[in-house]
Amino acid sequence: MAEIDKLGAERAKLWAERAKLMAEIDKLGAEINKLWAEIAKLEAERAKLMAEIDKLGAEIAKLMAEIDNPAAIQALHELECPNCPWDGNTIFPEAKDE
């Protein structure tokens, strides 16, 4: 009978330890859920920032297209510099003849 009582006490001790471990698991699970919520929040913020970056990239591409438009540059040059001797290579066309 003493052996049975000893095993019963050991069993009770193990069940108490199990209960402590299960409480710790629940606590860690709650912390993990909080971290996942924070990750979701950060991911939403990242997506918002990436959309803003894409928008700015499109604006930059549009501006670069305007800058790299030779016809627009030539038209602006003709407006700003009427009678300019620029021939596409030099403003000194007579220098090519020498």
DSSP file (Angstrom, degrees, kcal/mol; ACC not computed):
  #  RESIDUE AA STRUCTURE BP1 BP2  ACC     N-H-->O    O-->H-N    N-H-->O    O-->H-N    TCO  KAPPA ALPHA  PHI   PSI    X-CA   Y-CA   Z-CA
    1    1 A M     >        0   0    0      0, 0.0     4,-2.5     0, 0.0     5,-0.2   0.000 360.0 360.0 360.0 -35.3    0.0    0.0    0.0
    2    2 A A  H  >  +     0   0    0      1,-0.2     4,-2.6     2,-0.2     5,-0.2   0.890 360.0  52.6 -62.4 -38.4    2.9    2.4    0.7
    3    3 A E  H  > S+     0   0    0      2,-0.2     4,-2.5     1,-0.2    -1,-0.2   0.904 109.0  49.6 -64.5 -40.0    4.1    1.9   -2.8
    4    4 A I  H  > S+     0   0    0      2,-0.2     4,-2.6     1,-0.2    -2,-0.2   0.913 111.7  48.5 -65.6 -42.0    0.7    2.8   -4.2
    5    5 A D  H  X S+     0   0    0     -4,-2.5     4,-2.5     2,-0.2    -2,-0.2   0.904 111.2  50.6 -63.5 -40.4    0.6    5.9   -2.0
    6    6 A K  H  X S+     0   0    0     -4,-2.6     4,-2.3     2,-0.2    -2,-0.2   0.921 112.4  46.0 -63.1 -44.3    4.1    6.8   -3.2
    7    7 A L  H  X S+     0   0    0     -4,-2.5     4,-2.7     2,-0.2    -2,-0.2   0.878 111.1  53.3 -66.4 -37.6    3.0    6.4   -6.9
    8    8 A G  H  X S+     0   0    0     -4,-2.6     4,-2.5     2,-0.2    -2,-0.2   0.912 109.9  47.6 -62.4 -42.3   -0.2    8.3   -6.2
    9    9 A A  H  X S+     0   0    0     -4,-2.5     4,-2.4     2,-0.2    -2,-0.2   0.907 112.2  49.4 -65.4 -41.2    1.9   11.2   -4.8
   10   10 A E  H  X S+     0   0    0     -4,-2.3     4,-2.5     2,-0.2    -2,-0.2   0.911 111.0  50.5 -62.5 -42.0    4.3   11.1   -7.8
   11   11 A R  H  X S+     0   0    0     -4,-2.7     4,-2.5     2,-0.2    -2,-0.2   0.928 110.6  48.4 -61.8 -45.2    1.3   11.1  -10.1
   12   12 A A  H  X S+     0   0    0     -4,-2.5     4,-2.2     1,-0.2    -2,-0.2   0.898 111.1  51.0 -61.9 -41.2   -0.2   14.1   -8.3
   13   13 A K  H  X S+     0   0    0     -4,-2.4     4,-2.3     2,-0.2    -1,-0.2   0.914 111.0  48.1 -62.0 -44.0    3.2   15.9   -8.5
   14   14 A L  H  X S+     0   0    0     -4,-2.5     4,-2.6     1,-0.2    -2,-0.2   0.886 110.6  51.1 -65.2 -39.4    3.4   15.2  -12.3
   15   15 A W  H  X S+     0   0    0     -4,-2.5     4,-2.4     2,-0.2    -1,-0.2   0.886 110.0  49.8 -65.6 -37.7   -0.1   16.4  -12.8
   16   16 A A  H  X S+     0   0    0     -4,-2.2     4,-2.2     2,-0.2    -2,-0.2   0.919 111.7  48.2 -65.3 -43.5    0.7   19.6  -11.0
   17   17 A E  H  X S+     0   0    0     -4,-2.3     4,-2.5     1,-0.2    -2,-0.2   0.908 110.7  51.7 -61.6 -41.9    3.8   20.1  -13.1
   18   18 A R  H  X S+     0   0    0     -4,-2.6     4,-2.7     1,-0.2    -2,-0.2   0.912 108.3  51.4 -60.6 -43.0    1.7   19.4  -16.2
   19   19 A A  H  X S+     0   0    0     -4,-2.4     4,-2.1     2,-0.2    -1,-0.2   0.903 110.3  49.1 -62.4 -41.7   -0.8   22.1  -15.1
   20   20 A K  H  X S+     0   0    0     -4,-2.2     4,-2.2     2,-0.2    -1,-0.2   0.924 112.6  47.8 -61.9 -44.8    2.1   24.6  -14.6
   21   21 A L  H  X S+     0   0    0     -4,-2.5     4,-2.6     1,-0.2    -2,-0.2   0.895 110.3  51.3 -64.9 -39.8    3.4   23.8  -18.1
   22   22 A M  H  X S+     0   0    0     -4,-2.7     4,-2.5     2,-0.2    -1,-0.2   0.891 109.4  50.8 -64.9 -38.2    0.0   24.1  -19.7
   23   23 A A  H  X S+     0   0    0     -4,-2.1     4,-2.4     2,-0.2    -2,-0.2   0.911 111.0  48.8 -63.9 -41.6   -0.4   27.5  -18.1
   24   24 A E  H  X S+     0   0    0     -4,-2.2     4,-2.8     2,-0.2    -2,-0.2   0.901 110.0  51.5 -63.7 -41.1    3.0   28.5  -19.4
   25   25 A I  H  X S+     0   0    0     -4,-2.6     4,-2.6     2,-0.2    -2,-0.2   0.920 110.4  48.8 -61.1 -44.2    2.0   27.2  -22.9
   26   26 A D  H  X S+     0   0    0     -4,-2.5     4,-2.2     2,-0.2    -2,-0.2   0.906 111.5  49.8 -62.0 -41.5   -1.2   29.3  -22.7
   27   27 A K  H  X S+     0   0    0     -4,-2.4     4,-2.1     2,-0.2    -2,-0.2   0.932 113.0  45.9 -62.8 -46.2    0.8   32.4  -21.7
   28   28 A L  H  X S+     0   0    0     -4,-2.8     4,-2.7     1,-0.2    -2,-0.2   0.877 109.9  55.2 -65.1 -36.9    3.2   31.9  -24.5
   29   29 A G  H  X S+     0   0    0     -4,-2.6     4,-2.4     2,-0.2    -1,-0.2   0.908 107.6  49.2 -61.3 -41.5    0.3   31.3  -26.9
   30   30 A A  H  X S+     0   0    0     -4,-2.2     4,-2.0     2,-0.2    -1,-0.2   0.899 111.7  49.1 -64.5 -40.1   -1.2   34.6  -25.9
   31   31 A E  H  X S+     0   0    0     -4,-2.1     4,-2.4     2,-0.2    -2,-0.2   0.904 109.9  51.2 -65.6 -40.4    2.2   36.3  -26.4
   32   32 A I  H  X S+     0   0    0     -4,-2.7     4,-2.7     1,-0.2    -2,-0.2   0.917 108.5  51.8 -61.8 -42.7    2.5   34.7  -29.8
   33   33 A N  H  X S+     0   0    0     -4,-2.4     4,-2.0     1,-0.2    -1,-0.2   0.892 109.1  50.3 -62.1 -38.9   -0.9   35.9  -30.8
   34   34 A K  H  X S+     0   0    0     -4,-2.0     4,-2.2     2,-0.2    -1,-0.2   0.912 111.0  49.3 -63.2 -41.7    0.1   39.5  -29.8
   35   35 A L  H  X S+     0   0    0     -4,-2.4     4,-2.6     1,-0.2    -2,-0.2   0.899 109.1  51.4 -65.4 -40.0    3.2   39.2  -31.9
   36   36 A W  H  X S+     0   0    0     -4,-2.7     4,-2.5     2,-0.2    -1,-0.2   0.891 109.2  51.3 -63.2 -38.1    1.2   38.0  -34.9
   37   37 A A  H  X S+     0   0    0     -4,-2.0     4,-2.2     2,-0.2    -2,-0.2   0.908 110.8  48.3 -64.0 -40.8   -1.1   40.9  -34.5
   38   38 A E  H  X S+     0   0    0     -4,-2.2     4,-2.7     2,-0.2    -2,-0.2   0.901 110.5  51.4 -65.1 -40.6    1.9   43.3  -34.4
   39   39 A I  H  X S+     0   0    0     -4,-2.6     4,-2.7     2,-0.2    -2,-0.2   0.919 109.5  50.0 -61.4 -43.6    3.3   41.6  -37.5
   40   40 A A  H  X S+     0   0    0     -4,-2.5     4,-2.1     2,-0.2    -1,-0.2   0.903 111.2  49.4 -61.9 -40.8    0.0   42.0  -39.3
   41   41 A K  H  X S+     0   0    0     -4,-2.2     4,-2.0     2,-0.2    -2,-0.2   0.926 113.1  46.2 -64.1 -45.0    0.0   45.7  -38.4
   42   42 A L  H  X S+     0   0    0     -4,-2.7     4,-2.6     1,-0.2    -2,-0.2   0.873 110.4  53.5 -65.9 -36.9    3.5   46.2  -39.6
   43   43 A E  H  X S+     0   0    0     -4,-2.7     4,-2.5     2,-0.2    -1,-0.2   0.897 108.1  50.3 -64.9 -39.7    2.8   44.3  -42.8
   44   44 A A  H  X S+     0   0    0     -4,-2.1     4,-2.1     2,-0.2    -2,-0.2   0.911 111.8  48.0 -63.3 -41.9   -0.2   46.6  -43.5
   45   45 A E  H  X S+     0   0    0     -4,-2.0     4,-2.5     2,-0.2    -2,-0.2   0.901 111.0  51.1 -64.8 -40.6    2.1   49.6  -42.9
   46   46 A R  H  X S+     0   0    0     -4,-2.6     4,-2.8     2,-0.2    -2,-0.2   0.918 109.5  50.1 -61.6 -43.5    4.7   48.1  -45.2
   47   47 A A  H  X S+     0   0    0     -4,-2.5     4,-2.1     2,-0.2    -1,-0.2   0.896 110.5  50.2 -62.5 -39.7    2.1   47.6  -47.9
   48   48 A K  H  X S+     0   0    0     -4,-2.1     4,-1.9     2,-0.2    -2,-0.2   0.926 112.4  46.7 -63.8 -44.7    1.0   51.2  -47.5
   49   49 A L  H  X S+     0   0    0     -4,-2.5     4,-2.6     1,-0.2    -2,-0.2   0.887 110.3  52.8 -65.4 -38.8    4.6   52.4  -47.8
   50   50 A M  H  X S+     0   0    0     -4,-2.8     4,-2.6     2,-0.2    -1,-0.2   0.888 107.8  51.7 -64.6 -37.6    5.3   50.2  -50.8
   51   51 A A  H  X S+     0   0    0     -4,-2.1     4,-2.3     2,-0.2    -1,-0.2   0.904 110.6  48.6 -63.6 -40.1    2.2   51.7  -52.6
   52   52 A E  H  X S+     0   0    0     -4,-1.9     4,-2.7     2,-0.2    -2,-0.2   0.904 110.7  50.5 -65.5 -41.1    3.5   55.1  -51.8
   53   53 A I  H  X S+     0   0    0     -4,-2.6     4,-2.7     2,-0.2    -2,-0.2   0.915 110.4  49.8 -62.1 -43.1    7.0   54.1  -53.2
   54   54 A D  H  X S+     0   0    0     -4,-2.6     4,-2.2     2,-0.2    -2,-0.2   0.903 110.8  50.1 -61.8 -40.7    5.3   52.8  -56.4
   55   55 A K  H  X S+     0   0    0     -4,-2.3     4,-2.0     2,-0.2    -2,-0.2   0.932 112.5  46.0 -63.1 -46.1    3.4   56.0  -56.7
   56   56 A L  H  X S+     0   0    0     -4,-2.7     4,-2.6     1,-0.2    -2,-0.2   0.878 110.1  54.7 -64.8 -37.2    6.5   58.1  -56.3
   57   57 A G  H  X S+     0   0    0     -4,-2.7     4,-2.6     2,-0.2    -1,-0.2   0.900 107.5  49.9 -61.8 -40.4    8.3   55.8  -58.8
   58   58 A A  H  X S+     0   0    0     -4,-2.2     4,-2.2     2,-0.2    -1,-0.2   0.901 110.9  49.5 -65.1 -40.3    5.6   56.4  -61.4
   59   59 A E  H  X S+     0   0    0     -4,-2.0     4,-2.4     2,-0.2    -2,-0.2   0.909 111.5  49.0 -64.6 -41.4    5.9   60.2  -60.8
   60   60 A I  H  X S+     0   0    0     -4,-2.6     4,-2.9     2,-0.2    -2,-0.2   0.922 110.3  50.9 -63.4 -43.5    9.7   60.0  -61.2
   61   61 A A  H  X S+     0   0    0     -4,-2.6     4,-2.2     1,-0.2    -1,-0.2   0.898 110.2  50.2 -61.1 -39.9    9.4   57.9  -64.4
   62   62 A K  H  X S+     0   0    0     -4,-2.2     4,-1.9     2,-0.2    -1,-0.2   0.928 112.4  46.4 -63.8 -44.9    6.9   60.5  -65.8
   63   63 A L  H  X S+     0   0    0     -4,-2.4     4,-2.4     1,-0.2    -2,-0.2   0.896 111.4  51.6 -64.8 -39.7    9.3   63.3  -65.0
   64   64 A M  H  X S+     0   0    0     -4,-2.9     4,-2.8     1,-0.2    -1,-0.2   0.887 107.4  53.2 -64.4 -37.9   12.3   61.4  -66.5
   65   65 A A  H  < S+     0   0    0     -4,-2.2    -1,-0.2     1,-0.2    -2,-0.2   0.895 109.8  48.4 -63.5 -38.3   10.3   60.9  -69.7
   66   66 A E  H >< S+     0   0    0     -4,-1.9     3,-1.0     1,-0.2    -2,-0.2   0.906 113.6  46.8 -66.9 -40.5    9.6   64.6  -69.8
   67   67 A I  H 3< S+     0   0    0     -4,-2.4    -2,-0.2     1,-0.2    -1,-0.2   0.897 112.9  48.9 -67.4 -40.2   13.3   65.4  -69.3
   68   68 A D  T 3< S+     0   0    0     -4,-2.8    -1,-0.2    -5,-0.2    -2,-0.2   0.128  80.8 113.6 -89.0  21.5   14.5   62.8  -71.8
   69   69 A N    <>  -     0   0    0     -3,-1.0     4,-2.4     1,-0.2     5,-0.2  -0.797  46.0-170.7 -97.0  99.3   12.1   64.0  -74.6
   70   70 A P  H  > S+     0   0    0      0, 0.0     4,-2.8     0, 0.0     5,-0.2   0.861  84.8  53.6 -59.8 -36.9   14.4   65.4  -77.3
   71   71 A A  H  > S+     0   0    0      2,-0.2     4,-2.5     1,-0.2     5,-0.2   0.917 110.9  46.1 -65.4 -41.2   11.4   66.9  -79.2
   72   72 A A  H  > S+     0   0    0      2,-0.2     4,-2.5     1,-0.2    -1,-0.2   0.900 113.1  50.0 -66.8 -40.0   10.2   68.7  -76.2
   73   73 A I  H  X S+     0   0    0     -4,-2.4     4,-2.6     2,-0.2    -2,-0.2   0.923 111.9  48.0 -63.7 -43.4   13.7   69.9  -75.4
   74   74 A Q  H  X S+     0   0    0     -4,-2.8     4,-2.5     2,-0.2    -2,-0.2   0.912 111.5  50.0 -64.1 -42.7   14.1   71.2  -79.0
   75   75 A A  H  X S+     0   0    0     -4,-2.5     4,-1.7     2,-0.2    -2,-0.2   0.916 112.6  47.0 -62.8 -42.6   10.8   73.0  -78.9
   76   76 A L  H  X S+     0   0    0     -4,-2.5     4,-2.8     2,-0.2     5,-0.2   0.906 111.2  52.2 -64.3 -41.5   11.7   74.6  -75.6
   77   77 A H  H  X S+     0   0    0     -4,-2.6     4,-2.8     1,-0.2    -2,-0.2   0.915 108.0  50.9 -60.8 -43.6   15.1   75.6  -77.0
   78   78 A E  H  < S+     0   0    0     -4,-2.5    -1,-0.2     1,-0.2    -2,-0.2   0.863 113.1  46.4 -64.5 -34.7   13.5   77.2  -80.1
   79   79 A L  H  < S+     0   0    0     -4,-1.7    -2,-0.2    -5,-0.2    -1,-0.2   0.918 120.3  37.4 -70.8 -43.4   11.2   79.2  -77.8
   80   80 A E  H  < S+     0   0    0     -4,-2.8    -2,-0.2     1,-0.2    -3,-0.2   0.750 126.0  35.6 -82.6 -24.6   13.9   80.3  -75.4
   81   81 A C  S >< S-     0   0    0     -4,-2.8     3,-1.3    -5,-0.2    -1,-0.2  -0.545  74.9-174.2-130.9  67.4   16.7   80.8  -78.0
   82   82 A P  T 3  S+     0   0    0      0, 0.0    -3,-0.1     0, 0.0    -4,-0.1  -0.333  74.7  15.5 -63.2 146.0   15.2   82.2  -81.2
   83   83 A N  T 3  S+     0   0    0      1,-0.2    -5,-0.1    -5,-0.1     0, 0.0   0.732  86.1 161.6  64.1  24.5   17.7   82.4  -84.1
   84   84 A C    <   -     0   0    0     -3,-1.3    -1,-0.2     1,-0.1    -3,-0.1  -0.565  41.0-139.8 -74.7 137.7   20.2   80.2  -82.2
   85   85 A P        +     0   0    0      0, 0.0     5,-0.2     0, 0.0    -1,-0.1   0.412  56.6 134.4 -80.0   4.7   22.9   78.8  -84.6
   86   86 A W        -     0   0    0      1,-0.1     5,-0.2     5,-0.1    -2,-0.1  -0.323  30.3-179.3 -57.0 127.8   22.7   75.4  -82.8
   87   87 A D        -     0   0    0      3,-1.7    -1,-0.1    -2,-0.0     4,-0.1   0.191  62.0 -86.1-114.1  14.3   22.6   72.7  -85.5
   88   88 A G  S    S+     0   0    0      2,-0.2     3,-0.1     1,-0.0    -2,-0.1   0.200 125.6  45.1 100.3 -16.0   22.5   69.7  -83.1
   89   89 A N  S    S-     0   0    0      1,-0.4     2,-0.3     0, 0.0    -3,-0.1   0.637 118.2  -0.4-124.9 -37.7   26.3   69.5  -82.8
   90   90 A T        -     0   0    0     -5,-0.2    -3,-1.7     1,-0.0    -1,-0.4  -0.980  44.5-136.3-153.9 159.0   27.6   73.0  -82.2
   91   91 A I  S    S+     0   0    0     -2,-0.3     3,-0.1    -5,-0.2    -5,-0.1   0.335 100.4  68.9 -97.6   4.9   26.6   76.7  -81.9
   92   92 A F    >>  +     0   0    0      1,-0.1     3,-1.6     2,-0.0     4,-0.6  -0.639  56.5 165.7-119.5  71.7   29.6   77.5  -84.2
   93   93 A P  H >> S+     0   0    0      0, 0.0     3,-0.8     0, 0.0     4,-0.6   0.810  75.3  60.9 -60.8 -28.3   28.5   76.2  -87.6
   94   94 A E  H >> S+     0   0    0      1,-0.2     4,-0.7     2,-0.2     3,-0.6   0.767  93.0  65.7 -69.5 -22.4   31.2   78.1  -89.3
   95   95 A A  H <4 S+     0   0    0     -3,-1.6     3,-0.4     1,-0.2    -1,-0.2   0.792  93.9  59.9 -68.6 -26.5   33.9   76.3  -87.2
   96   96 A K  H << S+     0   0    0     -3,-0.8    -1,-0.2    -4,-0.6    -2,-0.2   0.798 100.3  56.2 -70.0 -26.9   32.9   73.1  -89.1
   97   97 A D  H <<        0   0    0     -4,-0.6    -1,-0.2    -3,-0.6    -2,-0.2   0.732 360.0 360.0 -77.8 -20.9   33.8   74.7  -92.4
   98   98 A E     <        0   0    0     -4,-0.7    -1,-0.2    -3,-0.4    -2,-0.1   0.484 360.0 360.0 -78.7 360.0   37.4   75.4  -91.3
